[in-house]
Amino acid sequence: MHIRMVGTGSAFAKKYDNNNALLEIEGFRLLIDCGITLPKALHQIGHSFTDLDAVLISHIHGDHVGGLEEYAFQMMFKFNRKPILYIAETLIDPLWEHTLRGGLTQESLTKLEDFFEVRPLAINQDIQLHPGLSVKLLETKHIANKQSYSFLFNQRFFYSADMRFDGELLQQLVDEGVSTIFHDCQLVAPGVVHACLDELLTLPESIQRKTWLMHYGDAIEEYEGHTGHMRIVEPHKSYEI
């Protein structure tokens, strides 16, 4: 299993594109989130939407879903194909009603299922997306009263959505066999809706050594050498998990 970050930036980053990724296993290519900058960033690394087998959405913020309108239209009008959308059951209605309805609705096209093959995901259950690839959605805290889900792939790779610091959860995941953590990181304290670097630096060394930092601001170069035992995920680089 390999992961390649299409972008590694925070919602406000201008240099690194939105924090979206391609997870690949045995020829199956899963897009993790589809933010505002994703269509252009995907093109810049030599891919088009037709190269994707499915998309998995973590929560309803623009840097994670803002590219879905173009994805839907391109697949419908250029490629004549309905893409597979994996999404938590609880996010289906908000995604359509609060994000996509205004731009996508036209004539007889009036619901999310007109554009995507929607595959609802139950929470806290291991679900096979492809032979050799399973995911469990874990609800993690981000914005009050807005549901957000992080991903546990194959019981060993934890990929955070935007989430507040939760050292107990990270310790539990490592105790249960997680070997790699890709974690969003706000560089400057305080971490109100994201884990900030100062908080992540309080993690035990054993967890830090498994942790890679992503979803960071444009000043990330200034922090090289100051992230403890945690490493920084580079944009466009492929990592074996």
N, C-alpha and C positions, 0 to 999 in steps of 0.2 A: 504494500500500500504506500502510495506517495501522495504528498500534498504540495501544491504549488500556489503561492499567494499571488492572486491577480493584483491585489493591492494590500497594503499593510497600515494605512493611515486611519486616523480618527475621523469622526464626522466632519471636523473643521480643517483637517490637513489638506494642503494643496499640492504637496510634493509626491505623496505616496499613494494616492487614490484610496477609495473606500476599502475597508478591510473585508475583502471577499476572497474565496479560495476555490481551487479545483482539487478534489480528492479523486485519485485514480487507483483502480484495482482491476487487474486482468482485463483491460480494455474498456472498463466501465468508467465514465467520467461524470462525477457529481459536482455541480456548482453549489457551494455553500454561500448563501445569501447573494443578492443581486442589487447592489446599490446604485446610486445615481451615476457614478463614474464607471460602472462595470462595462457597459457596451463598448466604450472607447478603449478602456484598459484591456479588455478581452481581445479586441482587434490588434492592439499594439503587441501582444505576445503571440500573435499568429493564429488565433482561434476565432471562430464565428459561433453564433448560437446553435447552428446545426451540428456542431461538434459535441454538444452536451447531451447526456442521456437523461438528466433530471436536474432539478434544482431543489434545494432544501432551505427553508426559511426559518430564521430564529425568532424574529420579532418585527414589529411594524414601525420601523424608523426609516427615513429616507435613505440613509447610507447602507441599509440592508435590503430595502425593497424598491428603491426609486428607479431601478432599471427594468422592472418587470413589465411596464407598459411597452417599452420598445421590444423586449423579448417576445411578448405575446404577439405584437403586430408583425415583427419580422418572421416569426415562425408561421403565422397564418398566411401572410401575403407573399413572402419570398419563398418559403420552403414547404408550404401546404402541409404543415404537420402541427399537431397539438402537443406541446411539451408536457412532460410529467412534472407536477408540482407536489413535493412532499411538504406538509405543513401541519402543525399541531391543530387538533380539532377546534380548539378554542380560538384560533387566529383566523379561521376561514372567513367568517362574517366580517370581522374588523378589516381584514385586508381588502375585501371587495367594497364594503360600504364606506370606509373612511379613507381609502387610498386609491383604488383602481377604477372604481365605478365611473367617476367623472370623465376620465380620459378614454376609457375603453368602450363604454356603452355607445352603440349605434344600431339603428334599425332593430333587427331581431337578435342582436348580440347584447344580452342584458344580464348575464350572470358570469361568475368566475369560471364555471364549467364550460362556457362557450369558447374559452380561450386556452384553458389548461385541462389536462387530465389530472384532476385533483385527487390526491391520495392522502386522506386524513391520517394523522398519527396520534395514537394514544400516548399519554404521558407515563413515564416510569415503566415502560415495557420495552424489552429488546425486540426490535422489528428488523427483519431482513430486507434490505433494499436491493441486494444483488448477491448472488452466491459469493460467500467470503466477506461480505460487508453487512454489518448490522449497526443499528443506531438505537440509543435510548435517549429520549428527551427528558432533561432534568430542568424543572422550573427554578430559575435563579433570579435573585432580586436585582432590579435595575431602576426603573421608574415606578413610583407608587401608583398602584391601580392599573398598570400596563403589564400584561403578561409577556415574559421573555424566557426563552428556553436555550440552554446550553446543550451540547451534544457529547455523548459518550459513544465512541465508535469501537466496535469489537471488544468492549470491556477493558480496553487498554489505552485508548487515546482520547483525552478530554480536550474539547475545543469550546472555549467559552464564548457565549454571546456577550453583549455588553452586560457586565455584572459588577455589583459591589463586592468588596473584599469579603471572602468567606473562607477563612483558614481552616475551619473545622471540616467543611466539605472537601477541600483539597486534601486534607490529611486522610479523611475517610476513603476518598478515591484511590489514593496511593496505597493505603492499607489493603484495599480490595484488588490491587493488581495493576492500576494505571501506571504506565511507564513513561508517557509523554503528555505534557500539558502545554497547549497553546493558549495563552491568557491575554486578554485585553489589558492595556496598561496606560493609565493617565499619568503623564510624567510629573505634573505639578500637584502637590497636595493643596486642599483636601480632596479626597476622592468621594464625591457626593453620590454620583450615580455610576461611577466606575471604580474599580480597584486602582489605587494610585501606587506609584513605585515605592514610596515610603512604606506603605502597608505590605506590599509583596516582599519587601526586604526583611520583614519580620518572620517570614516563613523559615522553618528549619532548613539547614543546608541540604538535607536529603531530598526535600521537595524542590528547592530552588534548582538543583542540578537536573531535574526533570522538566523544568519550566522554560518555555520560550515566550518572549514578549512580542505582542502584536497590537494593532489598533492604537498606535502611538501618534504623537504630534510631530510637527515638522522639525522640532529641535532635537530629535533622537540622537544625532551625531554627537551632541554635547554630552550625552550620557554614556557613551561607550566607555567601558572600564569602570562604570559606577553602578552596575546592575547586580552586584553580588555574584552569585554563581549562576544567575539566570542569563540566558543568551537572547539575542535580538533576532527575530525572524526578518529575513531580507525579502524584499519584493521580487517576484518572478523566479526565485530560486526554488528548486524542487527538493523536498526533504523526504527521506524514507522513514516511515513510521513503523 
